[in-house]
Amino acid sequence: MNGIKLGVIGAMELEVEALRAALVGARSTQRASMTFYEGALRGLPCVVVRCGIGKVNAALCVQLLRDLFGVTHVLNTGVAGSLSAQLDIGDIVVSSDAAYHDVDVTALGYPAGQMPGMPAVFPADADLIARAQAACAAVAADVHAQVGRVVSGDQFVAQGARKDVLAREFGGLCTEMEGAAVAHAASVNGLPFVILRAISDKADDSAHMDYPTFERAAAARCAAIVEEMAARMA
Ligand code: SAH
């Protein structure tokens, strides 16, 4: 025991089901329409929870993980749309940091994406980034994993023009709908976090076809990496 208690958040059932099944001695608690499962994941004290889709659910979930369960670290696992020609379906993104792409207070002089009073980007924890990279190498050595920015908003991005803006103006490597809210909530609570995402689609005009085809396999790959991370942190 090294004092770590990891909160593992996935937005959807298929992102957390394998992790929940792997939990030993799990006890469940219900709050805010979420069921929190507390137990040991490969020997590491963990709380696994499906938060639901979108930023508000994600932020609520982090606060509950902190206040009800006293987690010391937060990990967000799941699927995402690629914003880079170098990242294909099934590849992995480990967050260097996270930012919103749907916050716009530019009329008052703030950069696109920045909420007044908050940093423009939320840096992920260096140690968790390194651990995520090591776990990727161990369980998916054949899979391309890259560290970079996760950009989030309450939008499913499925258009080439919007994808280009997220890559160019926001510097995003992938886009999804929870990561920046997890990052924001973890940061204001002083909790180290990392976001780990497997690519399910390319966030362009093919995304509405690719996403339903690849979400399950991508989510399962990500969960396998999380399990390996937990084993190495125990
Ligand atoms: N299958 C769900 C809807 C999923 S919304 C349903 O019909 O109920 C997409 C989810 O996958 C979000 O949790 C988001 O974080 C992630 N995601 C994957 N690709 C994305 C993209 N191109 N744009 C935004 N979010 C994406």
Boltz pocket constraint, residues with backbone or C-beta under 6 A from the ligand:
constraints:
  - pocket:
      binder: B
      contacts: [[A, 11], [A, 12], [A, 53], [A, 54], [A, 78], [A, 79], [A, 80], [A, 81], [A, 82], [A, 153], [A, 155], [A, 156], [A, 157], [A, 158], [A, 175], [A, 176], [A, 177], [A, 178], [A, 200], [A, 201], [A, 202], [A, 203], [A, 204], [A, 207], [A, 211]]
      max_distance: 6.0
